[in-house]
Amino acid sequence: MGETKTYEFRKHAVRMALTSRPKRRQVADDLGVEPSPLTNWEKALRHRDLVSSDDRALARKTERL
């Protein structure tokens, strides 16, 4: 079975997935994890303030462009 990632690693991965331009698959590949755990971490951490609302809005705007 795969290596257990630390809470800090998971927070960093979710922050990247929510704010970066690459798709989740690319973020997962860059971090050396499968997309499924990344999605699970995002669901588990979604109610935490990992990303400011301004950063999240900017990421959405950038993605639309």
KAVENFEN-V150060 format. One record per residue. RES is the residue in three letters. SS is DSSP state (H for helix, E for strand, L for the rest). PHI is phi in radians with two decimals (* if undefined). PSI is psi in whole degrees, 0 to 359 (NA if undefined). Layout:
RES/SS/PHI/PSI, RES/SS/PHI/PSI
This chain:
MET/L/*/158, GLY/L/-1.23/166, GLU/L/-1.27/137, THR/L/-1.33/129, LYS/L/-1.60/147, THR/L/-1.24/161, TYR/H/-1.04/318, GLU/H/-1.10/319, PHE/H/-1.08/314, ARG/H/-1.10/318, LYS/H/-1.07/316, HIS/H/-1.07/316, ALA/H/-1.10/316, VAL/H/-1.14/317, ARG/H/-1.02/317, MET/H/-1.10/316, ALA/H/-1.12/327, LEU/H/-1.44/337, THR/H/-2.05/349, SER/L/-1.68/157, ARG/L/-1.21/320, PRO/L/-1.07/153, LYS/L/-1.17/162, ARG/H/-0.94/322, ARG/H/-1.02/316, GLN/H/-1.18/318, VAL/H/-1.06/315, ALA/H/-1.05/314, ASP/H/-1.06/316, ASP/H/-1.07/326, LEU/H/-1.59/354, GLY/L/1.32/31, VAL/L/-2.23/164, GLU/L/-1.39/154, PRO/H/-1.11/328, SER/H/-1.05/310, PRO/H/-1.07/323, LEU/H/-1.04/317, THR/H/-1.11/318, ASN/H/-1.11/318, TRP/H/-1.11/319, GLU/H/-1.09/316, LYS/H/-1.08/318, ALA/H/-1.22/329, LEU/H/-1.85/5, ARG/L/-1.09/334, HIS/L/-1.57/3, ARG/L/-1.61/155, ASP/L/-1.50/68, LEU/L/-1.40/329, VAL/L/-2.30/133, SER/L/-1.16/155, SER/H/-1.10/327, ASP/H/-1.13/316, ASP/H/-1.13/320, ARG/H/-1.15/318, ALA/H/-1.11/318, LEU/H/-1.11/319, ALA/H/-1.09/317, ARG/H/-1.12/318, LYS/H/-1.11/316, THR/H/-1.08/319, GLU/H/-1.12/323, ARG/H/-1.13/325, LEU/L/-1.28/NA
